[in-house]
Amino acid sequence: MSCSGIQILGSSFRCAITAATVNLRPNDKPDDIYTTVADMVIADLKANFTPEGALLHAKAFYEDKGGKAWPIVLNALKATQELELDKLTKDTVKEFWKYNEALALIEFGIKRKVVKRSVMTFAYSSKEFGFKEQIMEDTMTPLLKAALKKYRTTNNEIDFTLQSQQVRSKFGFPFKGNGSTAAALLAKLVYKNVQLAVVKAGESMVWMTECARIISREGMPITWKTPLGFPVLQDYRVDDTDVISINVDGRQNIKPNINILKTGETVRYQLSMNKDESERLINCIKAANAISANVTHSLDSSLMWTIVLKAVAEGMHSFMLVHDSFAVHIADTGRFFHLIREAFVEFFTKVDFFEILEETFRNHLPEDE
């Protein structure tokens, strides 16, 4: 029910709001950030979208854009087949259905499993676009497949995606089309609310991203040291490839890694060669997008090593470790339970990592930056 990436960022900044969601404080029952965010999203939806609001929203949108023929829009909304419409009317119809997708999300209900993957990957730089892809993959696509399977047993000749929301809901899929509009809206709301739930974690990611953007624009890779002294180098380069084409009559044996394009009886050979890394520019976009994930992973690994070293000092020598999951022999679990917590507190009180990271980032830049 905790999320290690958010735990790490929240602990680094002593954020009480973050602590309240990821089990960093004493409590009678475990905190669950995934349920917290899911509940915040539902509350957000219910506060801003009502059944009677769809038409009012569409009409306001239409008139704000200068529309003068609202009855035409109403006819378009009732139409059962595609009509020839002007751009504003088309956009208004889209707005109406976007609003209805919010109502479909309320009807569907947002549970922790729907937002879990997005919240979990937030601390590793996942944003709205990534959230939408995850929601489509984990929720919308499986739901639609299951609904279609049930729907086909009815021998209905009407395309399922053209059925009314009421009919689609009976088969467990109240969303329009393939659910992408609802997924986009849900992704936006999850991203908004997870930042509210983990304030300092979100702020730290924005800060790291901006620092990485500034440093990379100076043409420099980014370096730092973990709390255990392990050096980290983030050095993403822009792809810069030279393509050498050779035209040879007839067929010949093809060498590995050479692409062949046939044109009539001529075989054209293409050899792609990447320029030396030192000659390629820093990839500023990738550097900015990856920095918070890489910093968090570097802290993750350091914390894991800190826990293992404390355990070894107490005579434990057998471990199974996967990211933030730890396992020892059953006889050692009692003491290991406490060692994890002791190591965690020690790790985040001994050194202010982000103060050191700020100084490191500053050292990458000229004094006037």
C-alpha positions, 0 to 999 in steps of 0.5 A, spaced: 500 500 500 506 504 500 509 507 494 517 506 495 519 512 490 514 517 493 516 514 500 523 516 498 522 523 496 517 525 501 522 522 507 527 527 503 523 533 504 520 531 511 513 532 507 508 531 512 502 531 507 506 525 503 507 522 510 500 521 511 499 517 504 505 512 504 506 509 511 511 514 514 507 516 520 504 511 526 497 510 524 492 505 527 491 502 520 495 502 514 495 508 509 494 507 502 496 512 497 492 509 491 485 509 495 487 516 497 488 518 490 482 514 487 477 517 492 480 524 490 479 523 483 472 521 484 470 527 489 473 531 483 469 528 478 463 529 482 464 536 484 465 538 477 460 534 473 453 533 474 448 529 469 444 536 468 451 539 466 452 536 459 448 540 455 449 547 459 457 546 458 456 544 451 452 550 450 456 555 454 462 552 450 458 553 443 456 561 445 463 563 448 466 561 441 461 565 437 456 560 435 449 563 433 445 556 431 444 552 438 438 548 435 443 545 429 447 543 435 442 539 438 440 536 432 447 533 431 447 531 438 440 527 437 443 524 430 444 517 429 448 518 423 454 522 421 452 529 418 455 534 415 457 539 420 461 546 421 468 545 425 465 549 431 459 544 431 463 538 431 467 541 436 461 542 441 459 535 440 466 533 442 465 537 448 458 534 450 461 527 449 467 529 453 463 531 459 459 525 458 465 521 459 466 524 466 459 522 468 461 515 465 467 515 470 463 516 476 458 511 474 464 506 473 467 508 479 474 509 480 478 504 485 485 503 487 487 498 482 485 503 476 490 508 478 495 504 482 500 503 476 500 511 474 501 513 482 506 508 482 510 511 476 509 518 478 515 518 482 519 516 476 517 521 471 510 518 468 506 524 467 499 525 463 501 522 457 504 516 460 498 515 465 493 515 459 497 509 456 497 505 462 489 506 463 488 504 456 492 498 457 490 496 464 483 498 464 479 500 458 482 495 453 481 489 457 474 492 459 472 493 452 474 486 450 470 483 456 464 487 454 465 485 446 465 478 448 458 478 452 455 483 447 457 478 441 452 472 445 446 477 443 447 476 436 446 484 435 448 486 428 449 494 431 456 495 432 457 495 440 461 502 440 455 505 436 450 503 442 447 508 447 451 509 454 445 505 457 446 499 453 454 499 453 453 500 461 449 493 461 455 490 458 460 493 463 463 498 458 459 505 459 465 509 455 464 511 448 469 508 442 475 505 445 475 509 452 480 513 450 477 520 451 475 517 458 482 515 459 485 522 457 480 525 462 482 520 468 489 521 466 489 528 467 485 528 474 490 522 477 496 527 475 492 533 478 490 529 484 497 525 486 500 532 486 496 534 491 496 528 495 504 528 495 506 535 495 513 536 496 515 529 492 511 533 486 515 539 487 522 536 488 520 533 481 519 539 478 525 542 481 529 536 478 526 537 471 528 544 471 535 543 473 536 538 468 534 542 463 538 548 464 544 544 465 543 540 459 542 546 455 549 548 457 551 542 453 553 538 459 552 531 462 549 531 469 553 527 475 551 526 482 553 521 488 549 517 492 549 517 499 553 511 499 558 515 495 557 511 488 558 516 482 552 517 477 552 519 470 546 521 466 549 522 459 543 522 454 545 524 447 541 526 440 541 520 435 546 522 429 546 517 424 550 517 417 547 513 412 552 510 406 548 508 400 552 503 395 548 501 389 550 494 386 548 491 380 545 484 381 544 480 388 550 479 392 551 476 399 548 481 405 552 483 410 549 483 417 546 490 419 546 492 412 539 494 410 537 492 403 532 496 398 530 492 391 529 497 386 528 493 379 534 489 378 538 493 382 540 492 389 541 498 394 545 497 400 545 502 406 550 502 412 547 506 418 553 509 422 552 512 429 557 518 430 562 518 436 558 519 442 563 525 444 561 528 437 553 528 439 549 533 442 546 532 449 539 530 448 536 536 453 529 533 452 531 526 455 535 529 460 529 533 463 524 527 463 529 522 466 532 526 471 527 525 477 526 517 475 534 516 475 535 520 482 530 516 485 532 510 483 539 512 485 536 513 492 532 507 492 538 502 490 542 506 496 537 505 501 537 497 499 544 497 500 544 500 507 539 495 509 543 489 507 549 492 510 546 493 517 543 486 516 550 483 514 552 486 520 547 482 524 549 475 521 544 475 516 547 473 509 542 470 505 537 475 501 532 476 495 532 483 493 528 486 487 527 493 487 523 495 494 522 488 496 526 484 501 526 477 503 530 473 508 530 466 511 524 466 515 528 465 522 530 472 520 524 476 518 522 478 525 529 482 526 529 484 519 522 487 520 525 492 525 532 493 521 528 496 515 525 501 519 532 503 523 535 503 516 530 508 513 530 513 519 538 513 519 538 514 511 534 520 511 536 523 517 544 522 517 545 526 510 540 532 507 541 529 500 537 534 496 542 539 499 548 536 496 544 535 490 543 542 489 550 544 490 552 539 485 547 542 480 550 549 481 557 546 480 555 544 473 553 551 471 557 558 470 557 562 476 552 567 473 547 562 472 
